[in-house]
Amino acid sequence: MIYPGLLVQNRYRVRQPLGKGGFGQTFEVDDGGIPKVLKVLNLEDFYTPETRQKAISLFQREGAVLSRLNHPGIPRVEPDGYFTLAEANGELLYCLVMEKIEGINLHKWMKSRENQPITQAQAIAWLEQLSGILTQLHQQELIHRDIKPSNILLQPNGQLVLIDFGAVREITDTYLQKQARNITGTVIISVGYTPPEQAEGQSVPQSDFFALGRTFVYLLTGQRPTTFDKDFRTGKLQWRDSAPQVATEFASLIDYLMDTFPGRRPQTPQMIRRCLQEVITPLPPPTDQGRRGKKGRREEDLTRVSFLHGGDHATSRTDPHGKSSQTSAAVTPSSNSTVTRQQQSFLTKASSLVASLLTKEPPVTSWQKVQLRRTISGHKDTVRAVAITTDGQMMVSGSYDRTIRLWELPSGKLLRTLSAHTNRVTDIALSSDGKLLASSSYDRTIKLWELPSGELLHSLPKQRGKIRYLAFSPDDRTLISTSDLEIKLWGVRESQLLYPLTGRSVSARIATFSPDGQTCIIGSLDGSLELWNPYTSERLHTHFSRSGGITSIVFSPDSRTLASSSGKTIELWEPHLGRRLHSFSTRLNRITSVAFSADGQTLASGSDKSIELWNWHTGKPLRTLSGHFNTIRSIAFSPDGCLLVSGSDDHTIKIWQLFS
């Protein structure tokens, strides 16, 4: 037991207890006239020998790491600062002695000045200091996990020091978090500062950045983060009106730190510092080549040039607004780098070469004429899904009126009505040979039908949640389904569950297979796009939309490009490389569905009452098709690309003839 007056290691005289934090208790001790802090590991929070040993090894590692770090913003630990003490009962006490920092924590400092907000200049200087501290910490594969004003000391000389490393953990340390007793209630959670993923027991390096951003909201407004409302659409904290001294650029950087999703925050402290440099020193004006001209040049495409001179520099091309910087900034070396004239000449020529290559767009069908060929009014409620068989001879539609209907193309003649669902039909999927139809419904069932007879073959086991989307694998052996609660892969021949996809977003909404069958993509309301190997259940990549929740996804026929819609924006991705290509937006209402033409050159999008045809390479709209009287829910091209069908909330299906 540690108590005041005790002499520890024949060296440290205990003066007084300081408090409890993380998994330890701290005391002030005297080391030959020098005040220091003694931290003692508390093992009462760990039940099993395995978790106790894990806690001990991490505590030892903390001491070893802090003894190696030499940064004015981190408490210093001497090489012999870690030791053990044997108690009378034979139990060991695990101890760590570290430098005692003189100063006042920022929470008390703000209270001492009646919570007067700090200036932007002060905030920039402090954010630079703290980013430097986190650089040291993260390079040792440690995350602090409890950054907040009370854990940041302001020394008399103006230097900030990050304290209370009791919650510090290895980046891979999720096992310990799950084993420790009452961890969420008393140890990890700091209300207003803890990021969502950490509250759920999953800490990542970017968790520190969220807490850092929330700390600066407090410093810049003088108000706790919990006093501000959140935008119900984006989840962003509405704090800016309370910080009129802060420029938009710097406020955007703070919001960038606090993004709800770790993948959309800066990925390293170095990225934060680069963003700070861009705030302090505005980027030079774009060159003519970098501007968006009449030919529809894409600034975001030109940023690829930055990969020619270093991938790390290329990552800095994303600013806090989520927009790509101009080409001139991407190809201009940073001021602190040494570049010869020959290197500069090479970069300039390379930039011009890549830009010229990017301006050479592939040929795209011009669609000189589009004609509404037929309007079908057979359904009595929203037409939620439409699809065309691979021979182009039949169209299938699913409706909220609980029916599925088979139609002859292009005549629009009703062939059959399938009535087996007891609630809204939410989606339909056709096998590649056109002989099998799958349908899903709010009745929580999936049904398999034979085509063209319309015979009901199987009804898969009832699910826990309302099923929303379906897709066949290209070989027709597997069916993927999404519901409110889960995503599942089904064996079509066996009509049995193969396995659920676990570890994916809880807000998963849409799923589909790539045309080559090697991957499936899952789109979610949280804006994430997750690429999975459907055969190993391995998540390969996660991308994040810059525009909000995913409403529709579709692969190009060659599997190389993925189109997703969010709000009024369409984003194009190279999913296997984990790279976003570019985006463009409609002037219409929210986009609800997207579809590629059979040749992969044209992209169609459906929204409020209208369909737009796009040259997706440039983001240039080709045609707008108007005729529906309510929101369009689904669109599909015929295999020959000459027909486009659309289903709508107005209860109708429209067949459009396309002339090139």
DRENROLO-975952 format. One record per residue (C-alpha): x, z, y. Coordinates in steps of 0.25 Angstrom, whole numbers, plus 5000, padded with zeros to 4 digits. Each point is the difference from the previous one (the first is absolute). Layout:
BEGIN
XZY...
//
This chain:
BEGIN
500050005000500549965014499850115011500650035014501350074999500449944986501449945000499949874992501349944993500850105008499949915012498549995005499350125006498549985000499450035013498549964999499049914993499749875007498849964992499649914988500049855000500049904989500450064987500950115006500150125009501050005012500850125006500950015012501450054995501350035007501349934996501150075007499350005013499449864998498550004998499549914988498849984992499950044985498949934992499650054987499249914990498750064995499749964986498750074999499349875003500549944987499450034987500849934989501550004997500049855003499450015014500950125003501349934996499549885008499850095012501450064998500749864999499349955012500450135008501449984995500049865005499450035013501250095002501049904995499449895009499950095013501550044998500449855000499249965012500650025013499049975011499750085012498549994997500150064986500450154997501450014995500350064986501450034996500549964986499850144995498750025006499249994987500150124990499350094991499750155000499750084987498950105002500050134992498949944990501049894997499249895008500849915009499749985015500449865005500550005014500449915011500750045013500049905011500349995015499050085009499549915012499850055013498949955007498449995001499149924991499349895007498650064998500450135007500849925011498749925003499250135001501050055009499749895010498550014998500049874991500449915011500349864993501449955000500449875007500249874993501550015003500150134993499249964988500949874998501250095001499550104990499549894990501449945000500650144997499050024989500149864994501550034999499850134993499049934990501049894997501050114995498950074992499449874994501449954996500150124991498749964993499350125007498750015007499750125009498550004998499650105011500449945013499250065011500350065014500250144994501149944991500849945011500950095008500449965015501450065002500550045014500949885001498849904997500349974986498850004990500250064986499149984989499850134992499350064988500449924989499250084990499149894997501149894999500049934987500649884993499349875002499650004985499550145000498549994997500150084987500350135007498949985010499049994989500550134993500250095012498850105002499249985012500949905006499049925008499450135007501250075004501349924999499949855003498849995009500250015015498649975006500149885009501449964996500049984985499749854996498949974991500949964988500750135001498750085000499749934987501350044994500849885002501250015010500849885004501149985011499049945009499250134999501050065010499749895010498550035000500350155003501049955011499049925007498950114999501150095006500249915012498549995002500050155002501249995010499549885008498650065001500150155000498950004989500050024985499849874993498750064993499350005014500049845000498949924994500449884990499649865001499049994989500449864997501550015001500350154998500850005012500150135008499449985014501050075008500549905010499050035011500650145001501449955002499949915012501550015003500349924987500249855000499249924990501349964993500550144997498550044997500049894990501350054993499450144999498749944993501049924991500650134995498650064998499449884992499150054989500749924989501550034998500349854997499649975015500950105006501449985003500850004987501250075005500550085011500949885004498749925002499550115010501349995008499949855001498650015005500450105010501149905005498949895001499250105008501150045009500649865002498949895000500249884991500549885008498949895003499849904989500649875000499249885000500249984985499550144998498749995008498749964994499849865004498949895000500549964986499650144995501450054996500050144994500950105006499950084987500649894992501149985009500450154998500549964986501249945007500550155001500250004985501249915003500850115006499650124992498850064994500150135006500049945014498849924996499250124997500050055014499249885004498750074998499650085013499150125001498849915003500249934986500349875007501349924997501049995011500449865007500949914993501150025011500050154997500149974985501249915001500850085011501050104995499850145004500850055012500950094992500449894990501249915001499749864998501049885002499749885007500049924987499050104994499149995012500149854999499650004986498950095002499449915011500249884991499350074989498950055008499749855005500149954986499150104994499049985012500049854998499750024985498950095003499349905009499949904989498750044995499549944986498949905001498650065001498749934998499449985013498550014996499549895010498650034996499250114994498549994997499050114995499549934988499050104995499450145003499550084987499050115003499750054986500550145001499250115006501250095006501449995004500849894992501250094997500949914992500149854997500949924990500249864995500349964986501449934997499249874997499350015014498749974993499450145002499950115010499750154997499550105010499850155000499050075009499550145004498749964995500650044986500049854995501149904996499649855002500749884994499949875009500349864997501049945010499949925009498549994999499750155001499050004989499750144994500450004985499850144996499850145005500750124993499350135002500650124993500650095011499250115005500650015014500749915010501049894994501350025007500949904995500249894989501249934994500149884992501049974988501049895002499249914990498750035007499450054987500050155003499350075012500350155004499150075009500050145007499050095006499650135007499450034987501450034996500149904989500849874997499349894992500649884993499149884999500249874992500049875009499249915001499050064991499950135008500050094988500450145002501250034991500450145003499750125009501350085003499950155000499450065012501050045011500150135008499949925014499349885005500849884996500349905011501049894996500449934988501049894996500549944987501449984997500449854999500150014985498650065000500450114991500050115010498950045010500450095012498950085007500050095012499050125003499850115010500950094991500949914991500649874996500049964986500549894991499149954989500349924987499049885001500049964985499850154996499150045012500850135000500850075011501549974999500450115010499850045014501049985011500450135005500950055012499349895009499350035013498750084999499349915010500349874991498949905002500449864996500949954988500449864995501049934991501149905005499749864995501350024991499450124994501350085002499550105010498750055006499850055014499150115005499550015014499550135006499250065011501350075005500649865003500950004988500349894991500650044987500749904990499950044986500549954986498750014992500750004987500950125003499150075010501350005009499849995015501049905006499750005015499150065010499749935013499250055012499149925009500250025015498549985002499350104992499250004987500149884990498749934999500549884992501249944993500349874993501349944994500449865003499949914988501550004998500050155000501150005011499150055012498950105001499050005011499350135004498950035011499950135008499150005012500149875007501449974995500549924988501450044995500949914991501050074991501149964990499550114991501149994989501150015011499350125007499949925013499049975011500049865005499149995012498650035004498949945009498750045005498649955001499150005013498850034991499650134994500650074989500549924988499450034987500549894991501249904998500249894991501149904997499749854998500549944987501249945006500450135006500149945014498750045006499550145002498550035002499550135006498650055001499550105011498850025008499149884998501249905000501149954991501349955006501049914993501550035004501349934999500650144994501449955002499850005016498850095001499349885007498549994998499549864995498550014999498950105002498849994992498750065005498650014994499850144994499250105008500750134995501350044994500749924990500450084988500749904990500649865001500649914989500649865000499749904989501249964991500149865007499950065013498949925005498950115000500050145006498950104996499650125008499150124997499450095011499250125005498949905004499749984985500449865000501249914993500549885008500749894994501049935009500649864998501449985005500549875004501549985002
//
